[in-house]
Protein backbone atom coordinates (compact mmCIF):
# COMPACT_ATOMS: atom_id res chain seq x y z
CA UNK A 1 0.00 0.00 0.00
CA UNK A 2 1.03 3.56 -0.70
CA UNK A 3 0.11 6.12 1.97
CA UNK A 4 0.19 9.87 1.34
CA UNK A 5 -0.13 12.10 4.37
CA UNK A 6 -2.05 15.14 3.11
CA UNK A 7 -1.75 16.59 6.60
CA UNK A 8 -0.12 15.53 9.87
CA UNK A 9 -1.35 18.20 12.29
CA UNK A 10 -4.03 18.51 14.93
CA UNK A 11 -7.58 19.38 13.79
CA UNK A 12 -6.76 23.11 14.20
CA UNK A 13 -3.53 22.73 12.27
CA UNK A 14 -0.05 23.94 13.19
CA UNK A 15 0.49 26.82 13.60
CA UNK A 16 -2.94 27.58 15.00
CA UNK A 17 -4.55 30.64 13.47
CA UNK A 18 -3.91 33.69 15.65
CA UNK A 19 -1.90 31.79 18.29
CA UNK A 20 1.18 33.75 19.49
CA UNK A 21 2.89 30.85 21.31
CA UNK A 22 6.54 29.99 20.65
CA UNK A 23 5.69 26.61 19.10
CA UNK A 24 3.32 28.19 16.59
CA UNK A 25 5.81 30.96 15.82
CA UNK A 26 8.47 28.42 14.83
CA UNK A 27 6.16 26.03 12.95
CA UNK A 28 7.25 27.07 9.48
CA UNK A 29 8.31 25.21 6.33
CA UNK A 30 8.22 21.44 6.82
CA UNK A 31 7.18 21.97 10.45
CA UNK A 32 3.88 23.63 9.44
CA UNK A 33 1.13 21.03 9.38
CA UNK A 34 -2.45 20.91 8.12
CA UNK A 35 -5.08 18.79 9.84
CA UNK A 36 -4.35 15.09 9.44
CA UNK A 37 -5.75 13.29 6.40
CA UNK A 38 -4.57 10.05 4.78
CA UNK A 39 -4.81 9.12 1.10
CA UNK A 40 -4.30 5.39 0.54
CA UNK A 41 -3.44 4.15 -2.96
CA UNK A 42 -5.37 7.11 -4.37
CA UNK A 43 -8.59 5.21 -3.64
CA UNK A 44 -9.34 5.64 0.06
CA UNK A 45 -9.38 8.94 1.95
CA UNK A 46 -9.36 8.83 5.74
CA UNK A 47 -10.63 12.12 7.19
CA UNK A 48 -11.80 14.96 5.00
CA UNK A 49 -10.09 18.18 6.05
CA UNK A 50 -10.16 21.76 4.74
CA UNK A 51 -8.16 22.06 1.54
CA UNK A 52 -7.85 18.33 0.92
CA UNK A 53 -7.90 18.73 -2.87
CA UNK A 54 -5.17 21.38 -2.79
CA UNK A 55 -3.10 19.31 -0.37
CA UNK A 56 -3.32 16.34 -2.70
CA UNK A 57 -2.35 18.49 -5.68
CA UNK A 58 0.70 19.86 -3.83
CA UNK A 59 1.76 16.26 -3.16
CA UNK A 60 1.34 15.40 -6.83
CA UNK A 61 -1.93 13.49 -6.48
CA UNK A 62 -5.54 13.91 -7.48
CA UNK A 63 -8.65 12.92 -5.56
CA UNK A 64 -10.44 11.90 -8.76
CA UNK A 65 -9.81 8.20 -8.11
CA UNK A 66 -11.05 8.21 -4.50
CA UNK A 67 -13.78 5.59 -4.09
CA UNK A 68 -14.43 5.92 -0.35
CA UNK A 69 -14.15 8.74 2.20
CA UNK A 70 -14.24 7.75 5.87
CA UNK A 71 -14.33 10.06 8.88
CA UNK A 72 -12.66 9.07 12.12
CA UNK A 73 -13.73 11.82 14.52
CA UNK A 74 -16.25 14.66 14.89
CA UNK A 75 -15.17 17.91 13.24
CA UNK A 76 -15.77 21.18 15.07
CA UNK A 77 -15.48 24.66 13.63
CA UNK A 78 -16.29 25.77 10.07
CA UNK A 79 -17.78 23.39 7.54
CA UNK A 80 -15.23 21.20 5.82
CA UNK A 81 -14.76 21.78 2.10
CA UNK A 82 -16.37 18.98 0.10
CA UNK A 83 -14.63 18.70 -3.30
CA UNK A 84 -16.93 17.96 -6.20
CA UNK A 85 -16.89 14.38 -7.41
CA UNK A 86 -15.94 12.76 -4.11
CA UNK A 87 -18.25 10.13 -2.65
CA UNK A 88 -20.19 11.21 0.43
CA UNK A 89 -18.08 10.75 3.59
CA UNK A 90 -19.25 8.21 6.13
CA UNK A 91 -18.24 6.19 9.14
CA UNK A 92 -18.06 2.41 9.53
CA UNK A 93 -19.77 1.04 12.68
CA UNK A 94 -17.39 -0.40 15.29
CA UNK A 95 -16.34 -3.95 14.48
CA UNK A 96 -17.83 -3.89 10.97
CA UNK A 97 -15.76 -4.51 7.86
CA UNK A 98 -16.00 -2.73 4.53
CA UNK A 99 -14.64 -4.17 1.27
CA UNK A 100 -13.73 -1.71 -1.48
CA UNK A 101 -13.69 -2.31 -5.21
CA UNK A 102 -10.02 -1.31 -5.13
CA UNK A 103 -9.23 -4.48 -3.17
CA UNK A 104 -8.82 -2.82 0.23
CA UNK A 105 -10.59 -4.10 3.33
CA UNK A 106 -11.40 -1.65 6.11
CA UNK A 107 -12.39 -2.71 9.63
CA UNK A 108 -13.62 -0.19 12.20
CA UNK A 109 -11.82 -0.33 15.55
CA UNK A 110 -13.65 0.71 18.73
CA UNK A 111 -12.01 3.46 20.78
CA UNK A 112 -12.17 4.67 24.36
CA UNK A 113 -13.11 8.17 23.16
CA UNK A 114 -15.51 9.60 20.55
CA UNK A 115 -14.42 8.49 17.11
CA UNK A 116 -13.45 5.43 15.13
CA UNK A 117 -10.13 3.84 14.30
CA UNK A 118 -9.57 2.10 10.97
CA UNK A 119 -7.59 -1.02 10.21
CA UNK A 120 -6.84 -1.12 6.48
CA UNK A 121 -5.62 -4.26 4.70
CA UNK A 122 -4.25 -3.67 1.23
CA UNK A 123 -4.45 -5.90 -1.83
CA UNK A 124 -0.80 -6.80 -1.20
CA UNK A 125 -1.57 -8.10 2.30
CA UNK A 126 0.03 -5.25 4.23
CA UNK A 127 -1.88 -3.82 7.21
CA UNK A 128 -2.21 -0.27 8.48
CA UNK A 129 -3.91 1.02 11.64
CA UNK A 130 -5.05 4.65 11.83
CA UNK A 131 -6.35 6.24 15.05
CA UNK A 132 -7.96 9.69 15.34
CA UNK A 133 -6.72 12.47 17.65
CA UNK A 134 -6.99 11.61 21.34
CA UNK A 135 -8.07 8.04 20.60
CA UNK A 136 -6.84 4.70 21.90
CA UNK A 137 -8.17 1.22 21.10
CA UNK A 138 -10.60 -0.26 23.61
CA UNK A 139 -11.27 -3.91 24.29
CA UNK A 140 -7.78 -5.19 23.49
CA UNK A 141 -8.23 -8.16 25.79
CA UNK A 142 -6.03 -10.63 23.94
CA UNK A 143 -2.96 -10.74 21.75
CA UNK A 144 -3.12 -9.58 18.13
CA UNK A 145 -2.35 -12.34 15.62
CA UNK A 146 0.49 -10.38 14.05
CA UNK A 147 1.85 -6.82 14.28
CA UNK A 148 0.67 -4.11 11.93
CA UNK A 149 3.10 -3.03 9.26
CA UNK A 150 2.36 0.61 10.08
CA UNK A 151 0.49 2.43 12.83
CA UNK A 152 -0.51 6.09 12.41
CA UNK A 153 -1.70 7.73 15.61
CA UNK A 154 -1.52 10.53 18.17
CA UNK A 155 1.74 9.44 19.82
CA UNK A 156 2.26 12.57 21.92
CA UNK A 157 -1.36 13.07 22.95
CA UNK A 158 -2.08 9.41 23.77
CA UNK A 159 1.19 7.57 24.40
CA UNK A 160 -0.82 4.98 26.33
CA UNK A 161 -2.50 4.01 23.04
CA UNK A 162 0.89 2.98 21.72
CA UNK A 163 1.60 1.16 24.98
CA UNK A 164 -1.66 -0.82 24.63
CA UNK A 165 -0.79 -1.79 21.08
CA UNK A 166 2.67 -2.93 22.16
CA UNK A 167 1.18 -4.96 25.01
CA UNK A 168 -1.25 -6.71 22.64
CA UNK A 169 1.37 -7.39 19.96
CA UNK A 170 -0.20 -4.97 17.49
CA UNK A 171 3.05 -3.00 17.43
CA UNK A 172 6.20 -5.08 17.12
CA UNK A 173 9.90 -4.37 16.61
CA UNK A 174 9.47 -3.76 12.87
CA UNK A 175 6.21 -1.77 12.97
CA UNK A 176 6.62 1.71 11.48
CA UNK A 177 5.03 4.05 14.04
CA UNK A 178 4.14 7.41 12.47
CA UNK A 179 2.97 10.30 14.64
CA UNK A 180 0.16 12.58 13.41
CA UNK A 181 -2.34 15.04 14.94
CA UNK A 182 0.67 17.12 16.00
CA UNK A 183 -0.26 20.22 17.99
CA UNK A 184 1.56 23.18 19.54
CA UNK A 185 2.03 21.44 22.90
CA UNK A 186 5.54 20.39 21.81
CA UNK A 187 7.99 22.74 20.04
CA UNK A 188 8.53 21.64 16.44
CA UNK A 189 11.91 20.71 15.06
CA UNK A 190 14.57 18.90 17.04
CA UNK A 191 12.59 18.66 20.28
CA UNK A 192 9.58 17.11 18.52
CA UNK A 193 11.71 14.49 16.78
CA UNK A 194 13.63 13.77 20.01
CA UNK A 195 10.46 13.05 21.97
CA UNK A 196 9.06 10.86 19.20
CA UNK A 197 12.30 8.90 18.89
CA UNK A 198 12.15 8.18 22.64
CA UNK A 199 8.76 6.54 22.02
CA UNK A 200 10.04 4.56 19.03
CA UNK A 201 8.12 6.74 16.56
CA UNK A 202 8.75 9.27 13.83
CA UNK A 203 6.91 11.89 11.83
CA UNK A 204 7.22 13.22 8.29
CA UNK A 205 6.29 16.51 6.60
CA UNK A 206 2.86 17.04 5.05
CA UNK A 207 2.66 15.61 1.54
CA UNK A 208 5.04 12.72 2.24
CA UNK A 209 4.29 9.37 0.60
CA UNK A 210 5.19 6.22 2.52
CA UNK A 211 5.11 2.59 1.45
CA UNK A 212 3.35 0.44 4.05
CA UNK A 213 5.47 -2.60 4.79
CA UNK A 214 8.65 -1.06 3.43
CA UNK A 215 11.54 -1.39 5.85
CA UNK A 216 12.23 1.77 7.78
CA UNK A 217 14.80 1.97 10.51
CA UNK A 218 13.03 2.14 13.86
CA UNK A 219 14.57 4.68 16.28
CA UNK A 220 17.17 2.95 18.41
CA UNK A 221 15.87 3.13 21.97
CA UNK A 222 18.57 3.24 24.66
CA UNK A 223 18.23 0.43 27.19
CA UNK A 224 19.75 2.43 30.06
CA UNK A 225 19.12 6.15 30.51
CA UNK A 226 20.08 8.54 33.30
CA UNK A 227 18.12 11.79 33.60
CA UNK A 228 19.82 14.47 35.70
CA UNK A 229 18.48 17.85 36.81
CA UNK A 230 18.04 20.27 39.64
CA UNK A 231 14.99 20.78 41.82
CA UNK A 232 11.77 21.27 39.81
CA UNK A 233 13.74 21.14 36.57
CA UNK A 234 11.31 18.68 34.95
CA UNK A 235 13.63 15.68 35.22
CA UNK A 236 10.98 13.30 36.55
CA UNK A 237 8.49 14.34 33.87
CA UNK A 238 11.14 13.79 31.19
CA UNK A 239 11.85 10.32 32.57
CA UNK A 240 8.15 9.44 32.66
CA UNK A 241 7.68 10.62 29.06
CA UNK A 242 10.38 8.22 27.91
CA UNK A 243 8.37 5.19 29.05
CA UNK A 244 4.80 6.46 28.62
CA UNK A 245 4.42 4.60 25.31
CA UNK A 246 5.52 1.26 26.77
CA UNK A 247 3.40 -1.23 28.77
CA UNK A 248 3.87 -2.76 32.21
CA UNK A 249 6.40 -0.24 33.51
CA UNK A 250 7.51 -0.73 37.12
CA UNK A 251 7.90 2.64 38.84
CA UNK A 252 10.46 2.27 41.64
CA UNK A 253 9.97 4.98 44.27
CA UNK A 254 12.99 5.22 46.56
CA UNK A 255 11.65 7.98 48.79
CA UNK A 256 9.17 6.10 50.95
CA UNK A 257 5.96 7.57 52.33
CA UNK A 258 7.21 9.78 55.22
CA UNK A 259 4.15 9.49 57.44
CA UNK A 260 2.87 12.83 58.69
CA UNK A 261 4.67 14.94 56.08
CA UNK A 262 1.81 16.53 54.11
CA UNK A 263 4.04 18.36 51.64
CA UNK A 264 5.85 15.11 50.77
CA UNK A 265 2.51 13.32 50.40
CA UNK A 266 1.36 16.02 47.97
CA UNK A 267 4.52 15.54 45.89
CA UNK A 268 4.00 11.79 45.76
CA UNK A 269 0.33 12.22 44.78
CA UNK A 270 1.24 14.60 41.95
CA UNK A 271 3.73 12.07 40.55
CA UNK A 272 1.24 9.23 40.89
CA UNK A 273 -1.60 11.12 39.20
CA UNK A 274 0.36 11.83 36.03
CA UNK A 275 1.62 8.26 35.62
CA UNK A 276 -0.30 5.86 33.32
CA UNK A 277 -2.80 3.71 35.17
CA UNK A 278 -1.22 0.54 33.81
CA UNK A 279 2.08 1.19 35.59
CA UNK A 280 2.90 -0.64 38.80
CA UNK A 281 4.71 0.92 41.76
CA UNK A 282 7.30 -0.52 44.15
CA UNK A 283 8.50 1.52 47.11
CA UNK A 284 11.99 0.18 47.77
CA UNK A 285 15.67 1.05 47.82
CA UNK A 286 16.69 -2.56 47.15
CA UNK A 287 17.53 -1.93 43.51
CA UNK A 288 20.14 -4.62 42.82
CA UNK A 289 17.68 -7.58 42.84
CA UNK A 290 15.27 -5.67 40.58
CA UNK A 291 18.05 -4.98 38.09
CA UNK A 292 19.08 -8.64 38.15
CA UNK A 293 15.58 -9.87 37.27
CA UNK A 294 14.13 -10.09 33.78
CA UNK A 295 10.95 -8.10 33.37
CA UNK A 296 9.23 -4.88 32.45
CA UNK A 297 11.05 -1.55 32.12
CA UNK A 298 12.11 0.12 35.37
CA UNK A 299 11.74 3.81 36.14
CA UNK A 300 13.84 4.59 39.22
CA UNK A 301 13.04 7.89 40.92
CA UNK A 302 15.44 8.78 42.33
CA UNK A 303 19.11 7.94 42.97
CA UNK A 304 19.55 10.85 45.39
CA UNK A 305 16.96 9.34 47.73
CA UNK A 306 18.54 5.91 47.27
CA UNK A 307 21.86 7.42 48.35
CA UNK A 308 20.24 9.05 51.37
CA UNK A 309 18.92 5.66 52.47
CA UNK A 310 22.30 4.03 51.87
CA UNK A 311 24.09 6.71 53.89
CA UNK A 312 21.57 6.26 56.71
CA UNK A 313 22.25 2.52 56.71
CA UNK A 314 26.04 2.87 57.07
CA UNK A 315 25.96 5.79 59.51
CA UNK A 316 27.61 8.12 57.01
CA UNK A 317 26.35 11.26 58.70
CA UNK A 318 28.48 10.62 61.78
CA UNK A 319 32.14 11.53 61.30
CA UNK A 320 33.38 8.75 63.57
CA UNK A 321 31.33 6.04 61.82
CA UNK A 322 32.25 7.47 58.42
CA UNK A 323 35.94 7.21 59.19
CA UNK A 324 35.76 3.74 60.73
CA UNK A 325 34.05 1.72 58.01
CA UNK A 326 31.12 3.87 56.90
CA UNK A 327 32.87 5.27 53.82
CA UNK A 328 34.05 1.84 52.71
CA UNK A 329 30.58 0.33 53.25
CA UNK A 330 28.90 3.08 51.23
CA UNK A 331 31.31 2.72 48.34
CA UNK A 332 30.67 -1.03 48.32
CA UNK A 333 26.92 -0.39 48.05
CA UNK A 334 27.42 2.10 45.21
CA UNK A 335 29.78 -0.28 43.39
CA UNK A 336 27.21 -3.09 43.66
CA UNK A 337 24.50 -0.85 42.20
CA UNK A 338 26.70 0.30 39.32
CA UNK A 339 27.72 -3.30 38.60
CA UNK A 340 24.04 -4.33 38.51
CA UNK A 341 23.27 -1.57 36.01
CA UNK A 342 26.15 -2.74 33.84
CA UNK A 343 24.78 -6.28 33.43
CA UNK A 344 21.02 -5.70 33.62
CA UNK A 345 18.87 -6.98 30.76
CA UNK A 346 15.97 -4.65 31.61
CA UNK A 347 15.18 -1.27 30.14
CA UNK A 348 16.05 1.26 32.85
CA UNK A 349 15.37 4.99 33.14
CA UNK A 350 16.80 6.49 36.33
CA UNK A 351 16.40 9.99 37.74
CA UNK A 352 18.96 11.79 39.88
CA UNK A 353 19.66 15.27 41.23
CA UNK A 354 22.51 17.32 39.86
CA UNK A 355 23.81 19.13 42.94
CA UNK A 356 27.41 19.92 42.00
CA UNK A 357 26.68 23.31 40.45
CA UNK A 358 25.11 24.88 43.54
CA UNK A 359 26.39 26.57 46.66
CA UNK A 360 28.89 24.54 48.70
CA UNK A 361 26.96 23.15 51.71
CA UNK A 362 27.83 24.72 55.06
CA UNK A 363 28.04 21.40 56.93
CA UNK A 364 30.41 18.48 56.61
CA UNK A 365 27.46 16.09 56.22
CA UNK A 366 26.01 18.22 53.41
CA UNK A 367 29.33 18.33 51.59
CA UNK A 368 29.72 14.56 52.06
CA UNK A 369 26.30 13.91 50.47
CA UNK A 370 27.03 16.26 47.57
CA UNK A 371 30.36 14.59 46.86
CA UNK A 372 29.01 11.06 47.10
CA UNK A 373 26.03 11.86 44.87
CA UNK A 374 28.40 13.28 42.28
CA UNK A 375 30.40 10.05 42.35
CA UNK A 376 27.24 7.93 42.16
CA UNK A 377 25.91 9.93 39.20
CA UNK A 378 29.22 9.61 37.36
CA UNK A 379 29.44 5.85 37.94
CA UNK A 380 25.81 5.25 36.95
CA UNK A 381 26.19 7.43 33.84
CA UNK A 382 29.21 5.43 32.70
CA UNK A 383 26.93 2.39 32.33
CA UNK A 384 24.16 4.19 30.40
CA UNK A 385 23.75 4.50 26.66
CA UNK A 386 22.04 7.86 27.11
CA UNK A 387 22.49 10.63 29.69
CA UNK A 388 20.32 13.76 29.75
CA UNK A 389 20.57 16.99 31.76
CA UNK A 390 17.23 18.75 32.24
CA UNK A 391 17.37 22.52 32.77
CA UNK A 392 14.20 24.63 32.96
CA UNK A 393 12.24 21.75 31.44
CA UNK A 394 14.61 21.45 28.47
CA UNK A 395 16.42 18.13 27.99
CA UNK A 396 20.04 18.48 26.91
CA UNK A 397 21.67 15.24 25.69
CA UNK A 398 25.06 14.64 27.30
CA UNK A 399 25.48 11.18 25.77
CA UNK A 400 23.59 9.20 23.17
JOCOR-V63881 format. One record per helix or strand of 2 or more residues. SS is the DSSP state (@ for helix, = for strand). FROM is the first residue (numbers start at 1). LEN is the number of residues. If there is no record, write none. Layout:
BEGIN
SS FROM LEN
SS FROM LEN
END
This chain:
BEGIN
= 2 6
@ 22 4
@ 29 3
= 37 4
= 44 3
@ 52 7
= 68 3
= 97 3
= 105 5
= 117 5
= 127 4
= 150 4
@ 159 10
= 176 4
@ 190 9
= 209 3
= 224 6
@ 235 9
= 250 4
@ 262 13
= 280 4
@ 287 6
= 298 4
@ 303 12
@ 319 25
= 348 6
@ 364 19
= 386 6
= 394 6
END
